[in-house]
Each structure stands twice: as structure tokens, then as C-alpha cells.
Amino acid sequence: MKTTPFCLLLALFICFGCASEDEITAPDTINDSIYFPPLNSNEWQTIPISDLNWNENEVQPLLNFLEEKNTKSFIVLHNGKIVLEAYMNGHDETKLWYWASAGKTLTTAISGIAQEEGIININNKVSDYLGEGWTSAPLEKENLITCKNLLSMNSGLDDSLGDNVSKENLQYKADAGTRWAYHNVYKKMQDVVADASGETWNSYFETKLKNKIGMNGAWVALNEFNVYWSNTRSMARFGLMVYAKGKWETTQIVPERFLTEAVNTSQNINKSYGYLWWLNGKESYYLPSSQLEFNGNLIPNAPNDMYAALGKNDQKIYVVPSKKLVIVRMGDSASDVNFARSDFDNELWGKINALIN
């Protein structure tokens, strides 16, 4: 196991105020002091835990817990600077790992960029871009499905037929907007952007996002999925850009207004879901492969204003504006195979709270 050395820096105060349940926004002054690592360098400033008045005695218990739970890498950023960085279980800072469904939020970001450029409108029906007949649903039902429905997981298409997104496998279940179901059909947004831009998904992604924030990695087609792989710091770079309200230094990468929509409730069924982002602090939530509504917070131990990119086998990006935190976890499943939220989230936040409070 390896952790980064800590360097001295002026202490920063942590804002403990919680955003309202209706809307999650970062503090207005967030970009005034945020640190961004250089684009073409491995340099990344650090800040010692002692400067933040965190409980240093809880560092090792947290790292022990992570290692026991099959973690490969873990990073904590405070206002952009690295507080804690650890690699374990045979992993290191140069190795790539898959984002799984945490990478859905990359599609969200690109959709916002494409809309800002005027080549798509998420309120338009998907068939405006892919043509009629992209599903097997009756035409009048297919034409109800907007790009926003794909980003919000309420397309109404049948999620019980598996992850294949060919026309034959995309069948009508309910009218768009009336049923929330976690479904791989979101991937059609990548086709929408490619069609509208006249570029491949990969090239548009690289020029509009990846290169602008200094990420490494690549999309890899795996069976029915298009999965992003990168090193851990690249995942942290993306989380940092989102935390900074879509900016990288002085450049607006993802429109702030769109990003604010993305990290707030996007439909009236699963209150804990935005545009492919999971939201904490809401009154109820749904989980993948279920039509049951659960009462309470998605992750009770986490701050109410936290939003998260969650992927299979516990790939995580947590963003907490009120505490100026971005936290990344990559690795194998902490316990049982899961597709998004797991019991590990709440256990991990119990350990994080012991450190930061």
C-alpha cells in the first residue's frame, strides 16, 4: 500500500452547510481558490491532513478497510488538492481500471457540451437524430422518447430484455416519462452525439472533454457496453471538473446550467437520480433491476448534498460541494456484485466521516 507525501499549505475551511433537497449547487466562491493540476504533467499539489484539522488517527483504519474491501485505488481531493492517495492490492498510479457505469456521467457531460454547441437539444425526440425505427416500439410510442428520457432512465423501454440495444431488443413497456428503470439504452445518447456532430463518439469525446482536462484512457467495447478505462487520477480530474461547476481553470467545459440540472432530480419517479448521476439527500430512491421505492437517503452516512457517479463493483466518484470534496474509489467489488449503490457506500462514508469530522 502506498500513500502520497503531504506538503504544507495554508489551511482551508470546510463549509458544513447543506444544500436544499430541491437543488444542489456548489458555493458561489468555489472557483476562487480551487486548484487544478497541469494538463500535461503528473504534478498535483497536496495538502496535509493536519492543515484541515481532520483526525489523522483515522487515516490508517480507513486505508485498512479499503484494502480489505478489494480496493485498488483511492483519492481524496479537497478544493482540488490531494489530501490522500493510496494504491493497493497490486494496483498503482499508472495502471488503468474500468469505470463501469460511473462512466455514464461522461456521456452526460458530452451531452451538455453538444447541446451548448447547438447540435442537439435534449428535449428533442431521439428519432430526430437516429431516425424513426430505432426501437421496436410502435412509432407513436417511440416518438415520445426524448434525449432527456435517455439521460434520466425513464425511456419506457423494456429493461427486462437485457443490455443489447439493437432495435429488436428495444421494446415498449410504458410511455416515456412514466416509468424509471436502469437500462443500457442510455448508450444511444452516444449515437445521438456522433450523428449530430458528424464525428465518431471517441473523437468528439477526446477533443471536447478528455484533452481539455488532461485525462488519459480510452473507451473499450465490451459485449453490449462501451466502457471507459483510465488511471485513477483521470477519474479524479473528471470529478474535479464537475465539482468546479463544469470549469477547468478559466475555461467552461460543461455548461454550468446544464450541469446543475444534471445533478438534481431529473424526473418525478426516482428522486435520487439526475442525468445519469445519483443524488443523496432525497426522500426516496430506486435501485437498478427493481421497481421498488425505498424511503430515505440513498447513502445515509454521506452528506445530503453529495452526488455520485456509481459503477458496477464499486467504482465511485463522490462529489460533496459543502465539504469541498471529490473522492474516487476504484477496485473489485467490496462484497457482492452490484450495479451502482451498495452497502459498501454507507460503510465507507462511516470511515470517511471519522476522518473528516
N, C-alpha and C positions, 0 to 999 in steps of 0.2 A: 504494500500500500504506500502511496506517495502523496504528500500534500505540498502545496506551493509555499515558499517562504513568504513572510509578511513584511511589508515595509511601512515606515511611519508616514502619516498623512494627517492633516487637520481633521479633527473629529466632526462627524456629520450627525445631525439629529434625525431620529426616526419619527415620522409622523404616524401616530396611532389612530388618527381619526378614520372612521369607516365611511365609505360611500353609501348613498342610499340604495335601497333594494331596487329602485326603479332604474337607476343609471349608474354605471361605473365610469368614473373619469379619473385621470391622473391629476395631481396637483398642477395648477397653472404655472408654477415656477419650476417644473420638473426639468426642463431643458437648460435652465440657467447654470446648473452645476453638474450636469450629467457628464460622465466620462465615456468616450468612445475609443476603442482600440484602433490603431492604424490599420488601413485596409490591406496593405501588402507586407505585413510583419507579424511575427509571433509575439511581439511585445504586448503586454497587457498590465496596466497598473494594478497593484494590490493595495489593500487597506487592512491593517491588523485588527483583530477582534477586540483588542484592548481599547482601541480608539472609538469603538462603537458601544463600549460598556456592555458587551454581551458576556455571557457566562462561559469563560474559557474551559471550565471543568467539564462542560457538556460536549466538547468537540470530540473527544475520543469515544465516548459512548455512542454518539451519532455515527461516527465512522465504523465502529464495530458492528452496529446494527445494519448499516448499509452493506457491509461486506457479507454478513450472514444472510442477507436477503438477495444475494446473487447480483448485486450492483456491479457495474463495470466502471462507471464514471459518475462524478457528482460535482457540480459547481454552484456556488452561491455568489451572486453579484449584489452589491449594494451601490445604488446610483451609478452602476456601470463598472465599478471596480471589483476585482476578485477578492472576496473575503476568505473563501475556502474552495479548494480544488483538489480532488482526490481521484486516483485511479487504482483499481483493484481487480482481483480475480482474472489476472492475465491480460488486462487491457492497459493501454497507455494513451497519451495525448495525441499520438499520430494515427492511431487506428480508427477506422470508420465503423459505424454501427447504424442500424436501421432506425428510422423514426417511427415506423408503423403509422398508425392513424394520427399520431401527433403531427405528422406531415400534412394532414388535411388543411391545417391552418396556413400552410404555404400557398395552397390553392385559393384560400380566402384572400390572402394578401395580393396575389396576382389578379384576382377578380376585381379588387378595388382599384388597382393600378389601371387595368384595362378600361374600367368604367370612367376613371378620371381622364383618360385619353380619348374618350368618346367613341370607342369601338364596340362597346357593349353597354347595355343597361340591364341591371339585374332584375328590374321589374318587367322586362320583356319576356315573352314565352320562349322556351328553349328552341322550339321549332323555327323561330325567326333566324336562328344561326345554323342549326343542324338539318333543317328541312323537315317537312311533315313525314311521319312514319318512322321516326327514330325509336319509337316504342311499339309494342303490340296492343296498346290501349286503343279504344275507339277514338277517332280523330277529335271529337268534341271534348273528350276527357284529356287526351294528350295536350291539347291546346290550352288547358287550364294550368299546365306546369310551367312556372317561370324559373328563371335562373335563381331567384331568391329562394324558391322552394328547394332547389338542389342544395344550396348553401345552408338551409335551415333544417334539412332532413324531413320535410313534410311534402314530398312529391306525390304521395298517394300510391306509388307503385309497390308491388308486392315484394316485401323483403324476405319472404319465406322461400324464395326460389333460388337462393344462393347469390354469390357475388359476381357472376357473369353479367356484364352489362350490354350484351348483344340485344338486338331488337326482340328476338324471340323470348328472351328472359325478362324483359321489362314489361310486366303485365299489370293491368289496372286492378287496384284493390279498393281505393277510395278516392274521392275527389281531392285534388291537390289542396293543401291547407287544412284538411280536416283530420289528418292522422299523422302523428310523429312516429317515425321508425328509422333506426340507424341502418343505412343502406349504402352500398358501394356505388350507387348511381350518381353520387356527388361527383365522381370522376368525369362525368360528362361535361362538367364545367371546364375541364382542361381542353376538351374538344371544342367547346364554345370559344374559348380564348384563342386557340390555334386557328380556328376557322375565321374569326373576326379579324385577327391580326395579320393573316396571311403568312405566318411563321409556324415553325414547329413549336410545340409546348416547351421543349427543352431550351430552344434558342431564346424564346421570349422570356422565360424564367431567368435565364442566365444574364441577359442584358438589362432587364428591368429590376431585378432583385438581387440575385446571387452576387454578381460582381460589384454592385453598389454598396454592399455591406461587408464584403470581404469573406464570404462563406466559401468553403470548399465542398466537395461531394458531388453526387450525381443521382439522377432518377434511374431506378432499375426496375424493369418489367418483371414481375414475379407472378406467374399464373394470371389471375384476374386483376392483379393490383399493380399500381405504379408507385413504387416505394422509394422514398428519399433516404440516402445514406450519407453520412458526414462524420467528421470528428465532433467531439463534444463542444469544443469552443465555437464551432459554427452554429450549433444549435443555440448556444448562449448568445451569439451575435443576433440571431433572429429574434429571440426573446427580448433582447435589449432594444432592438429597433421598435418592437411593439410597445414595450414599456415607455419609450420616448415618444409615444403618440405618433408613430409612423415615420419619425425623422431619423436620419443618420447625420450627426453633426448639424449642419445648417440646411441640409437637403431633405425635403419632404419626399419620402419614398412611397409610402402608402398614405392616401388622403386621410387626414385626421378624422373628418366627419364620418367617412366610411368605417374606419377602424372603431370609432365609438359605437356605431351600430353593431359591428361585428362582435363586440364583447359585452353586449347587452341582450336581453331576451328578444329573440327574433320572431317568435310565434307564441300563440296563447295556450299551447299544449304542454310542452316541456319547458317550464320556466327557467331551467338551468342550462339552456342551450342557446347560443347565438348563431353566428355564421361559422359553423364547424369548431367553435370554441365552447368549452364547458365553463359554466359560471357557478361560483359559490354564492352563498348568502341569500338564496331564493327560498320560497316557501315549500317547493316540492321539486322532484326530478324524476325523469325516466332513465332507464339504462338500456344498453344495446340488447337486442333479442328478447325484449319484454314489452308488454303493453300495460304493465302495472305502474301506477303512480305512487311514488314514495314521498311521504311528508318529511319536511325538514331540509337542512343544508346538505348539499352534495358531499362535502367533506367537513364535518362538524368542527374538527380541530383547527382548520385553516381560517384565516381572516375572511370576513364576509365579502370584501371587495376583490378577493382573488379570482382570477380567471386562468384557465389552464388548457394547454394542448395535451391530450391524453392518448396514448397509443398502446396497442397490444403488448402484453408482457411488461407493462410498467415503464414505458417510455414517457417522460414527463417534461413539460415546461410549465412552471408556475410563475405567474406574474402578479405581484402584490403592490399596487401603486402606493397605498397608505404607508407601507413599510420600506418603500424604495427597493424592493427585492425582485430579482429574477433568479429562479432556481431550476437547475436542469438535472435530471437523473436518466441515465441510460443503463441498460443491462438486460439480463434474463428476468423472467417472471419471479417476483418476490415469493410467490407461493403457487397458487393455482393459475392456470392460463386464464387471461382476461382480455377484454377488448377495449376497455377505456378505464373508468374508475374501478378501483379495487380497495379492499380493506387496508392494503399497504399505504394508500394515500393518507388515511387518517392516522395510522401508526407513525408514519414518517413525520407528519405535521406535529404530532406529540413530541417527537425528538427535536424538531426544529424550534418549537416554542420554548423548550427547555434551554435551548442555546440563546435565542434572541431576546427573551423576556427577562 
